Amino acid sequence: MSSDGPVYIITGGAGFIGSSLVATLQRDEPDAQLYVIDDFSTGSYANIVEACDRLRAGVFRGIVMADPVGELNLQPAIMGMKPKAVFHLAAITDTLVTDERKMISVNSEPFEEIVDACLESDVPLVYASSAAVYGSPDTRSAFTEDLGGRPNNVYGFSKWLMDVTAQRAIDEAGDGAHVVGLRYFNVFGPGEARKGRMASMVYHLTQQMLRGERPRLFEHGHHERDQVFVDDIVSGTIAASKRGAESGIYNLGSGKATSFNDIAQAVNTGLGTSLEVEYIPMPDEMVSTYQHFTQADLTNTTRALSWEPGHDPMESMVSYARMLAEAGRRVTTN
Ligand SMILES: NC(=O)c1ccc[n+]([C@@H]2O[C@H](COP(=O)([O-])OP(=O)(O)OC[C@H]3O[C@@H](n4cnc5c(N)ncnc54)[C@H](O)[C@@H]3O)[C@@H](O)[C@H]2O)c1
């Protein structure tokens, strides 16, 4: 790491998406000085090591601060170091957490200070919002950003509060702002294993099927979600930090809705199996809050960020399932 290369601050950089972001930044800008802030509540340094290997970024040469974002005073660091960009991904990512006080105090509250510091120092800020801010709108068409604001879980509340803060800052700062919120849809890909039960459906179905079990889906597998490969999320996140990207809050997904039956089919193809789906009823208490359908409308995203997804979700699921099988075989033979 050279001492005069561009500085990047990445919160949540030891997590699933953050580690691939960190590795991509280091690969593409080898002289960059990377500061990862992560409290390791769900992340691991091993994610960074593995992402650097996978993306051929060399050994990680950045700095890691193992503190919760809310306990750090980030303002002087941002104002003093003048990073080329701040990427804020740190969050409680367990969507089943129901403690609103905890979720909001970790995810939403520290955000205001980060926004203020970036605006005052003229530093581009990109943060991770989520498709959870949409809740379950009554539509089977791609979600446009204006549909946000009816989240139906505590995690979604916390992300919506961040969007409100960001939008207010953008409106107040006008042309002077570079603040981009990205509503990630269902992300899958290498680096998610340590998320445990919060890893993607593609990951969990692959593990079930690798054990020879039939894939289990809620009746009758017709739910559809926008599944997006992690490398597309990373390229979109970096695009949002570039000069020329327009401030605002945008969807980041594949733009395609994939049915759960199709996910099981992709995994079967990847593993070379033909395991039949076993359908199970959805518990009554889940029906009203479950996202039965999600799809990102990417019209604003492609215009404002000059970015578009580079991976077809079905093809990526096939190769990802194959990759997970290969990794499992390596573990068993070693
Ligand atoms: N994976 C998805 O499908 C998805 C979808 C929508 C939004 N997102 C958002 O993307 C971001 C990254 O998610 P991920 O899937 O990589 O999950 P992750 O849990 O792997 O990553 C989150 C990282 O933040 C760290 N962290 C948590 N609280 C922290 C705190 N207070 N201070 C510092 N570090 C903290 C964790 O240790 C972890 O490394 C999150 O903001 C998440 O809400 C993810």
The ligand as an SDF file (V2000), in Angstrom:
LIG
                    3D

 44 48  0  0  0  0  0  0  0  0999 V2000
  -26.8580   -9.9420    1.2000 N   0  0  0  0  0  0  0  0  0  0  0  0
  -28.0020   -9.4230    0.7720 C   0  0  0  0  0  0  0  0  0  0  0  0
  -28.8020  -10.1020    0.0880 O   0  0  0  0  0  0  0  0  0  0  0  0
  -28.3520   -7.9920    1.0840 C   0  0  0  0  0  0  0  0  0  0  0  0
  -29.5820   -7.4990    0.5990 C   0  0  0  0  0  0  0  0  0  0  0  0
  -29.9250   -6.1900    0.8990 C   0  0  0  0  0  0  0  0  0  0  0  0
  -29.0560   -5.3750    1.6020 C   0  0  0  0  0  0  0  0  0  0  0  0
  -27.8830   -5.8770    2.0760 N   0  0  0  0  0  0  0  0  0  0  0  0
  -27.0200   -4.9780    2.8460 C   0  0  0  0  0  0  0  0  0  0  0  0
  -25.6830   -5.0850    2.3820 O   0  0  0  0  0  0  0  0  0  0  0  0
  -24.7680   -4.8570    3.4620 C   0  0  0  0  0  0  0  0  0  0  0  0
  -23.8030   -6.0140    3.5510 C   0  0  0  0  0  0  0  0  0  0  0  0
  -24.5380   -7.2030    3.8470 O   0  0  0  0  0  0  0  0  0  0  0  0
  -23.9190   -8.6570    3.7560 P   0  0  0  0  0  0  0  0  0  0  0  0
  -24.8990   -9.5090    3.0610 O   0  0  0  0  0  0  0  0  0  0  0  0
  -22.5410   -8.5650    3.2540 O   0  0  0  0  0  0  0  0  0  0  0  0
  -23.9820   -9.0930    5.2890 O   0  0  0  0  0  0  0  0  0  0  0  0
  -22.8360   -9.4020    6.3490 P   0  0  0  0  0  0  0  0  0  0  0  0
  -23.5490   -9.6810    7.6220 O   0  0  0  0  0  0  0  0  0  0  0  0
  -21.9290  -10.4550    5.8190 O   0  0  0  0  0  0  0  0  0  0  0  0
  -22.0370   -8.0320    6.4160 O   0  0  0  0  0  0  0  0  0  0  0  0
  -22.2640   -7.0160    7.3670 C   0  0  0  0  0  0  0  0  0  0  0  0
  -20.9270   -6.6590    7.9870 C   0  0  0  0  0  0  0  0  0  0  0  0
  -21.1010   -5.5700    8.8760 O   0  0  0  0  0  0  0  0  0  0  0  0
  -20.4200   -5.8610   10.1020 C   0  0  0  0  0  0  0  0  0  0  0  0
  -21.1040   -5.0880   11.1400 N   0  0  0  0  0  0  0  0  0  0  0  0
  -22.3600   -5.2780   11.6380 C   0  0  0  0  0  0  0  0  0  0  0  0
  -22.6640   -4.3130   12.5200 N   0  0  0  0  0  0  0  0  0  0  0  0
  -21.5800   -3.4930   12.5840 C   0  0  0  0  0  0  0  0  0  0  0  0
  -21.2740   -2.3020   13.2950 C   0  0  0  0  0  0  0  0  0  0  0  0
  -22.1520   -1.7390   14.1320 N   0  0  0  0  0  0  0  0  0  0  0  0
  -20.0640   -1.7320   13.1180 N   0  0  0  0  0  0  0  0  0  0  0  0
  -19.1560   -2.2700   12.2600 C   0  0  0  0  0  0  0  0  0  0  0  0
  -19.3890   -3.3940   11.5600 N   0  0  0  0  0  0  0  0  0  0  0  0
  -20.5890   -3.9870   11.7050 C   0  0  0  0  0  0  0  0  0  0  0  0
  -20.5220   -7.3530   10.2590 C   0  0  0  0  0  0  0  0  0  0  0  0
  -19.5440   -7.9050   11.1120 O   0  0  0  0  0  0  0  0  0  0  0  0
  -20.3380   -7.8130    8.8110 C   0  0  0  0  0  0  0  0  0  0  0  0
  -18.9910   -7.9840    8.4900 O   0  0  0  0  0  0  0  0  0  0  0  0
  -25.6320   -4.6850    4.7000 C   0  0  0  0  0  0  0  0  0  0  0  0
  -25.8060   -3.3110    4.9390 O   0  0  0  0  0  0  0  0  0  0  0  0
  -26.9450   -5.3250    4.3190 C   0  0  0  0  0  0  0  0  0  0  0  0
  -28.0090   -4.7890    5.0500 O   0  0  0  0  0  0  0  0  0  0  0  0
  -27.5110   -7.1740    1.8280 C   0  0  0  0  0  0  0  0  0  0  0  0
  1  2  1  0
  2  3  2  0
  2  4  1  0
  4  5  1  0
  4 44  2  0
  5  6  2  0
  6  7  1  0
  7  8  2  0
  8  9  1  0
  8 44  1  0
  9 10  1  0
  9 42  1  0
 10 11  1  0
 11 12  1  0
 11 40  1  0
 12 13  1  0
 13 14  1  0
 14 15  2  0
 14 16  1  0
 14 17  1  0
 17 18  1  0
 18 19  2  0
 18 20  1  0
 18 21  1  0
 21 22  1  0
 22 23  1  0
 23 24  1  0
 23 38  1  0
 24 25  1  0
 25 26  1  0
 25 36  1  0
 26 27  1  0
 26 35  1  0
 27 28  2  0
 28 29  1  0
 29 30  1  0
 29 35  2  0
 30 31  1  0
 30 32  2  0
 32 33  1  0
 33 34  2  0
 34 35  1  0
 36 37  1  0
 36 38  1  0
 38 39  1  0
 40 41  1  0
 40 42  1  0
 42 43  1  0
M  CHG  2   8   1  16  -1
M  END
$$$$
